[in-house]
Amino acid sequence: MSDSGLEHAPDEIKLAVDLIHLLESHDVAPETVLKALAIVQSDFERKLHQEE
């Protein structure tokens, strides 16, 4: 996706692209990324439920 395509993309796509770039540029192992993302998802789901 080009930069111009990203400028009109939803925020979650922009964030995903940024996170992928960050993780790949730091050469983080895919297994580590997936474990960390599970923790992050759990944390943000908890925060979301607290707001409701």
N, C-alpha and C positions, 0 to 999 in steps of 0.2 A: 504494500500500500504506500503510495507516495505521501509526502508531507502535506500536499494540498488535500489529499483524500482524508488524511487524519484530522485536519483542522475542522472538518465537518462531521467527524465520527463522534459517536456517543462517548461520554466521559469514561465509561468502563473500558471501552476499546483503547482509548488513549492511555489509560492507566496500565492496562495489560501490556501494551507495546512498550511502555517505559520500564515496567518491571522485568519483562523478558530481556530487554536490552541491558538493564542493570545486572541481572543474574548471569547472562551470557558473557558480559564484559569482565565479570569477576570469576569466570570459569567455575561456577558452582555446579557440583554434580547433580544430575537430574533427580536422583533419589533424595538428596538433601533438600532440594527445592520442593519436591512434593511433600515431604514430611513437614517442612516449614510452612508451606501453604495450608496444610491441614490445620496446623496450630493457629495460623492467622484467621482462617475461615471460622474456626470454633470461637475465637475471641470476638470477632466482629458479629457473629450470630448472637452471641451473648449480649453484646452491646445493643444490638438491634432490638432484642426482646426486652431489654431494660427500658427502652424508649417507649415501648407500646403500653 
